[in-house]
């Protein structure tokens, strides 16, 4: 073993020497880390801001966004969006206007499918929105999701009425499918919140929002009004397994005829609408 190796070993075996070296290394690390933080805090970065006033419920496009320089220290907020790709294609919230020159915040924008009124844009032409009351039980423990299909069943529980007063067959309660393949556009709480939006809060479903052709809407509305007036009709949504893009279809003409015949219980203006669509159907 040469003398140089012996000297190095002696040097490193000295505790004071080792402590001194560790102290020097710690100071160097702290100095580098401090300078890195200072540099990142003062070096400007390009951040997206609103180029124009962006109204509520508006899709954010390229021409609505420009970029300005901010220091990292000025952006010390997890809510601030610092990448343009995280802004463009999103929507301003229903109750939020983003003023010109403003930074973009996560709390102010949403993905298209998370918009509170997204289901309105999903309504096909010549279709009408309809609301079906539900609760946790009738929504199959929250298993009816937006984008899925349901079948709508009607039933009557008035077994003492005559056949010309309620839809019975041989004096028995009737439960049968009325319309199949109805797409669910949204599931809402009683206060209008989306049940399945990103939230840690457990929300109770109160209504399914669907869209159906006008005649189907009028007949469903008739069933709802008869039900609300104590007429004995119950409307029940039942999930189905259909995954294809299909149209809702009336599959029970008996229910269709029965609801049409009960129009005297419904507001006169609605009656005229149904009669008009019936005339067009037969014309």
C-alpha positions in Angstrom: 0.0 0.0 0.0 1.5 3.3 -1.1 1.9 6.3 1.2 -0.8 8.3 -0.7 -3.5 5.7 0.1 -2.4 5.7 3.7 -2.6 9.4 4.0 -6.1 9.5 2.4 -7.4 6.8 4.8 -6.0 8.7 7.7 -7.6 11.8 6.5 -11.0 10.2 6.1 -10.8 8.4 9.4 -10.6 11.7 11.3 -14.2 12.5 12.5 -13.6 16.2 12.4 -12.6 16.0 8.8 -15.6 13.9 7.8 -17.9 16.3 9.7 -16.3 19.3 7.9 -16.7 17.7 4.5 -20.4 16.8 5.2 -21.0 20.4 6.3 -19.5 21.7 3.1 -21.6 19.4 1.0 -24.8 20.4 2.9 -24.0 24.0 2.2 -23.5 23.4 -1.5 -26.8 21.4 -1.7 -28.7 24.1 0.1 -27.1 26.8 -2.1 -28.0 25.0 -5.3 -31.6 24.3 -4.1 -32.1 27.9 -3.0 -30.8 29.3 -6.3 -33.0 26.8 -8.2 -36.1 27.9 -6.3 -35.2 31.6 -6.7 -34.7 31.1 -10.4 -38.0 29.3 -10.9 -39.8 32.0 -8.9 -38.5 34.9 -10.9 -38.1 33.4 -14.4 -41.2 34.2 -16.4 -43.4 31.5 -18.0 -46.0 31.8 -20.7 -49.5 31.4 -19.3 -52.9 31.4 -21.2 -55.3 34.3 -20.4 -58.6 35.3 -21.9 -58.2 37.4 -25.0 -61.8 38.4 -25.0 -64.7 38.3 -22.5 -65.9 34.7 -22.5 -69.6 34.4 -21.7 -71.0 31.5 -19.6 -71.6 28.2 -21.3 -69.1 29.1 -24.1 -66.6 26.7 -25.7 -63.1 28.2 -25.4 -61.4 28.3 -28.8 -57.9 29.3 -29.9 -58.9 32.8 -30.9 -60.2 33.4 -27.4 -56.8 32.7 -25.8 -53.6 34.6 -25.7 -50.4 34.2 -23.7 -48.7 36.4 -21.2 -45.6 36.1 -19.0 -46.0 35.6 -15.3 -43.5 34.5 -12.7 -44.0 31.2 -10.9 -44.4 33.1 -7.6 -47.4 35.0 -9.1 -49.0 31.7 -10.0 -48.6 30.0 -6.7 -52.2 28.7 -6.8 -53.2 25.1 -7.7 -56.4 26.4 -9.2 -54.5 28.4 -12.0 -54.2 26.7 -15.4 -50.8 27.2 -16.9 -51.1 25.2 -20.1 -53.1 26.3 -23.1 -53.9 22.7 -23.9 -55.8 22.4 -20.6 -58.0 25.3 -21.6 -58.9 25.1 -25.3 -61.9 22.9 -26.0 -63.3 23.3 -22.5 -66.4 25.3 -21.6 -67.0 28.2 -19.2 -69.4 27.2 -16.5 -73.1 28.0 -16.6 -72.8 30.8 -14.0 -69.3 32.0 -14.8 -68.1 34.8 -17.1 -64.4 34.9 -17.7 -63.3 38.6 -18.3 -60.7 39.7 -20.8 -57.2 39.4 -19.5 -58.1 37.0 -16.7 -56.2 33.9 -15.9 -58.0 30.6 -16.4 -59.0 28.7 -13.3 -60.0 25.1 -12.9 -63.0 26.2 -10.9 -64.3 28.3 -13.8 -64.2 25.8 -16.7 -65.5 22.2 -17.3 -65.3 19.5 -19.9 -68.2 19.5 -22.4 -69.8 16.4 -20.8 -69.6 18.0 -17.3 -71.6 21.0 -18.3 -74.8 21.4 -16.3 -76.8 21.9 -19.5 -74.9 19.5 -21.7 -78.0 17.4 -22.2 -79.7 20.3 -24.1 -77.1 20.1 -26.8 -77.5 16.3 -27.0 -81.3 16.6 -27.8 -81.9 15.5 -31.4 -83.8 17.8 -33.8 -87.6 17.5 -33.4 -87.2 15.8 -30.1 -88.5 17.1 -26.8 -87.0 16.8 -23.3 -88.9 14.9 -20.7 -88.3 14.4 -17.0 -89.0 11.1 -15.3 -89.2 11.3 -11.5 -87.0 8.7 -9.7 -85.4 7.9 -6.4 -82.6 5.7 -5.3 -84.8 2.6 -5.6 -86.4 3.3 -9.0 -83.0 4.3 -10.4 -81.8 0.9 -9.5 -79.4 2.2 -6.8 -78.0 4.8 -9.1 -77.2 2.3 -11.8 -79.0 4.3 -14.6 -76.3 6.4 -16.1 -76.3 9.2 -18.7 -75.7 7.8 -22.1 -77.4 4.5 -21.3 -80.8 3.3 -22.6 -83.9 2.6 -20.7 -87.3 1.1 -21.4 -90.4 2.9 -20.0 -93.0 0.7 -18.4 -96.5 1.8 -17.5 -98.8 0.2 -14.9 -102.1 0.9 -13.4 -103.1 0.0 -9.8 -106.8 0.8 -10.0 -108.4 -2.6 -10.1 -111.8 -1.5 -9.1 -112.4 0.7 -12.2 -114.2 -0.3 -15.3 -112.2 -1.1 -18.5 -113.3 2.2 -20.1 -112.0 4.1 -17.1 -108.6 2.6 -16.6 -106.4 0.2 -18.5 -107.1 -3.2 -17.1 -107.5 -6.6 -18.6 -109.8 -9.1 -17.0 -109.9 -7.0 -13.8 -106.1 -7.4 -13.3 -103.4 -4.8 -12.9 -101.5 -4.2 -16.2 -97.8 -3.7 -16.2 -96.1 -3.6 -19.6 -93.5 -1.8 -21.7 -94.7 1.3 -23.4 -91.6 2.8 -25.1 -88.3 1.0 -25.6 -84.7 2.3 -26.2 -85.0 5.8 -24.6 -81.6 7.4 -24.1 -80.8 9.0 -20.8 -79.2 12.4 -21.2 -78.8 13.4 -17.6 -79.5 12.3 -14.0 -80.3 15.2 -11.7 -80.9 15.8 -8.0 -84.0 17.6 -6.7 -81.9 20.8 -6.8 -80.8 20.3 -10.4 -77.3 19.1 -9.8 -75.7 16.4 -11.9 -75.7 13.2 -9.9 -72.6 11.7 -11.5 -70.4 14.8 -11.9 -66.9 14.7 -10.3 -67.8 15.2 -6.7 -67.0 13.6 -3.4 -70.6 14.3 -2.3 -73.1 11.4 -2.5 -76.1 12.7 -4.4 -79.6 11.3 -4.5 -81.3 11.0 -8.0 -84.6 12.8 -8.4 -85.2 12.8 -12.1 -84.0 11.2 -15.4 -83.8 13.6 -18.3 -84.6 11.9 -21.7 -85.4 13.1 -25.2 -88.2 11.5 -27.3 -90.1 12.5 -30.4 -93.0 14.9 -29.9 -95.8 12.4 -30.0 -94.1 10.1 -27.5 -93.4 13.2 -25.3 -97.1 14.2 -25.4 -98.2 10.7 -24.4 -95.7 10.5 -21.6 -96.8 13.9 -20.5 -100.4 12.7 -20.5 -99.4 9.7 -18.4 -97.5 11.9 -16.0 -100.5 14.3 -15.6 -102.9 11.4 -15.1 -100.5 9.9 -12.5 -100.1 13.3 -10.7 -103.9 13.7 -10.6 -104.4 10.3 -8.9 -105.4 8.5 -12.0 -103.6 5.3 -11.0 -100.8 5.3 -13.7 -97.2 4.6 -12.6 -94.3 5.3 -14.9 -91.2 3.1 -14.3 -87.9 3.3 -16.1 -86.1 0.0 -16.5 -82.5 -0.1 -17.7 -81.7 -2.2 -20.8 -78.5 -3.5 -22.2 -78.7 -1.9 -25.6 -75.4 -0.2 -26.6 -76.2 0.8 -30.1 -77.4 4.2 -31.3 -81.2 3.5 -31.7 -84.4 5.5 -31.7 -87.1 5.3 -29.1 -90.1 3.3 -30.2 -93.6 2.8 -28.9 -94.2 -1.0 -28.5 -97.6 -1.1 -27.0 -100.4 0.4 -29.0 -103.0 -0.4 -26.3 -101.3 2.1 -23.9 -101.0 4.6 -26.8 -104.8 4.3 -27.5 -105.6 4.4 -23.8 -103.6 7.6 -23.1 -105.1 9.2 -26.2 -108.6 8.4 -24.9 -107.9 9.9 -21.5 -107.1 13.3 -22.9 -110.2 14.9 -21.3 -108.3 14.9 -18.0 -105.5 17.0 -19.4 -105.1 20.7 -20.1 -107.0 21.7 -23.3 -103.9 23.1 -25.0 -102.1 19.8 -24.6 -105.1 17.9 -25.8 -105.1 19.9 -29.0 -101.4 19.2 -29.6 -102.0 15.4 -29.2 -105.0 15.5 -31.4 -103.0 17.4 -34.0 -100.2 14.8 -34.0 -102.7 12.0 -34.1 -104.4 13.5 -37.2 -101.0 13.9 -38.8 -100.2 10.2 -38.0 -103.5 9.0 -39.6 -103.3 11.5 -42.5 
